[in-house]
Amino acid sequence: MNRAIQTNQRGSEMGFPWAVAILSLAAFCLLIALGTWQVERLRWKETLLATIKERVASPPRPLDQIEALYAKSGDVEYWPVKATGRFLNQDERHFFATHQGQSGFYIYTPLQMADGRAVLINRGFVPYDRKNAPTRVEGQVAGEVTVTGLARYLLKGKPSSLVPDNDPAKNMFYWKDWAAMVETAGLDPARTVPFFIDADTAPNPGGLPVGGVTIIDLPNNHLQYAVTWYGLALALAAVTGVWFWRRGQRG
């Protein structure tokens, strides 16, 4: 009986280091993979930031040229653009947002052009208590205007389950649902430009909405994340190596 117990204990001791080695190797490979993924994300983000920098520095193009780009590639993000028409102020849509630490709304207003088509313009930010148009009458510009800004893409769907559902009936949008905005504004989707324009910083009468709200400086922390994952992998390898060395010394 005692001999059998001793044999089982010896077998367990022999198997234990192998279990540690296998688990450590699996964890090491996972950490290296995560670090490598962050390096790839870093390259992607650097390319994206370089593209954005190049595009926003270019002169504004007429809307028809940007539409041609969209038809060709589907990529119009951050291209400077200008469009002329008149605002359909009564059909503005309200997108919940924060700006410089303050809660409020981005005002998306249809701009109807001479050919009868429309494009949704993000005219900028208004504080929460200035959501209703009568509180900012001066900014409800009438007559023909030319808007300069940046073209912005459409979202294919709700970006996250954490984002609240839009409430089009109450004109409350929490994500940029172009189709719902167009429909509730009474626009014809077939005659509405299939992307948004974020207006630039040109001041509006009365100071509202505040334009130029496009976020250009995207966060880029991928190098830090990569260093963290690689550092954890190195630390794991060192700890495991020391553990095996000490175990060998005792043996």
N, C-alpha and C positions, 0 to 999 in steps of 0.2 A: 504493500500500500504506500509506504513512505517513498519507495523507489519510484513508483508511478507518479506521485505528486511532484517529486524532484524533476522527473523527466518532463512533465507538463510545464513546470516553471521555466526550465531551461529552454523549451521550445518557444514559450511566450517571449522570453528575453531575446531570443534570436530573431523572432519575427518583428518585434517592436521597432528596432532601428530601420528595418525595411519600410514599415508603415510611415515613419517620420520622413524618410527619404522621398517616398512617393508623394506624400502630401506636400512636402516642401518644394519638390520639383514642379508639381502642378500649380502651386501658388506662385512660384517664381515665373513660370511661363505666362500665367495670367497677367501678372504685373508688367512683364515685358511687353505683352500684347497691348495692354492699355496705354503704356508709354508710347509705343510705336503708333498707335491710333491717334494719340494727341499730336505727335509730330506730323502725321498726315493732315490732321485738322489745321495745324499751324500753317502748313504750306497753302492749304485751301483758303484760309482766312487772309493770309498775306496777299494772295492773288486777288481776292475779292476786294480788299481795301485799296490795292493799287488800281483796280478797275474803277472803283467808285471815285477815287481821287482824280483819275484821268477824265472821267465823264463829267463830273460836276464843274471841272475847270474849263470845259468847252463852251462855246457860245450857244445860246438857246436856238433851237431849230423850230421851224414852223411845224404845227401839229401834224400836217399831212406827211411830213418826212418821218416823224416818229411813228405814225401809223404804218407806214411802209416797212419800217424796221420791225414792228410788231408782227406784221403779216409774214415777214420773211423768217424771223428767228424766235418770235415770242418773248424776246428779252428787250425790255425798254427801261429797266430799273435804273433810276438816277440820271437818265439823260435829260439835260435842260431842254425845256420846250416852252413855246408861247402859243396862246390861243386867243382869238378875239370873238366876242359875242356879248350877250347880255345875261345877267344873272336872273334865274328863276327863284327869287328869294323866298317865295311862298312855299317852295318845295324843298327847302334845305333839310338835310338829315343830320342827326346829332350822334356823335361817336364819343363815348365816355373815355376820358384820357386825363393824364396829368402833365403838367408843364411847369418846369422849375419848382417842383414841390407842391404845386397847387392843383387841386382837383377841379375838373370842369369838363369841357367838351371841345372836340374838333368839329367845326362846322363844314359839312360837305354840301356844297350848293351846285346845282346843275347850271352849266353855262351853255346857253343855246346859241349856236352859231348861225351865220347867214344862210347856210344851206338847210337849216331846220334840224340838223343833228345836235346832239348835246354831249357834254363831257362833265363828269363829276369832279369838282374842284374842292380840295381840302383848303379852305380859306384860312384856317388857323384855329387858334385856341381862344375860348372865352371862359371866364370863371363860372363856377357852378350856378351862381345866382343870376348869371346873365345868359342863361340857356335860351330863354324865350326871346324871340326877335324884337318885340316891343321895348325891351330894355336896352336895345342898342340900335335904335332906328337909323342913326347916322351912317352905320356900317352897311345898311341895306341899299347898296349902290344901284341906281337906276341908269338906264342907257347903256350904250356900247362901251365895253372896257376890253383892254388887252391884259391877260394874265400871263405872267412869267413864273415858271416853277420847275419842278422835277417830276418826270413821269414815274409812276409807281405801279407795281404789278398787282394782279388780283390774287387773293388767296383761293386755293382750291377747296378749302373747307375750314371748319373750325380748328384753330391751331392747337387747342389743348382742351381736355375735359375739364380743366380747372377754370377755363374761361366761361363766364355765364352765357346763357343763351340770349340771343338778340330778342328784342321785343318790338318788332316793326310797327305794331298797332299803336304803341306809345312813342314811336320815333326814338327808341333807345337802342343803340347798337354798341356791342362790346367787342365785336370783331368785324373786319371790313368785308361784309357780305355784299359784294357788288350787285348781284342779282336782286336781292331784297331791297337794297337802297334804290335801285332803278325802278323796280316795280312800285314801291310805296311812294316814290316821287312822281308817279304817273308818266314815266318816260317809256319810250318804245325801245326795248333792248336792241333791236336790229338797227336802230338809228342813234345808238349811244356808243361812244368810243369805249372799247373794252379794257380800259385801264383808268387809273386815277391821275390827277395832277395835284401835287402839293405846291401851293402858292409860295412865292419867296417872301422876303422880309419887307417888301414894299408896304408902308403903313396904310391902313384902311381909315376912312373918315371916322372920327370919334375914337380911334385907337383899337377898335375891335372889329373882327377877330385879329389876333396877333399872328401874323404869318411867319413863315420860315421855321416850322416845327419839325421838319424832317430830321431824323437822327442819322448823322453821317458818321460820327466816331463810334464805330461798333467795338465792343470789348474784345480784346484778344489776349486771353490768359492761357492759351494752349501750351506755351513753352513752360510756364510754371507747373502746369498739370503734368507735363511729360517728365520734368525733372523730379516731381514728387513720386510718380509711379516708378521711374527708374531707380530713384533713391531707396524706395521701399524694397525693390527687388534686390538691390545690393545689400541692404541691411539684413534681409532674410537670408541671403546666401552666406553672409558673414556669421550670423547667429547659428545657422545650421552647421556650418563648418566647425565652429568652436565647440558646439555640442558634441559632434562626432569625434573631434580630437580629444576632448576630455573623457569621453566614454572609452576611447581606445587607450588612453593613459591609465584609466582605472582597470581595464582588462588586462 
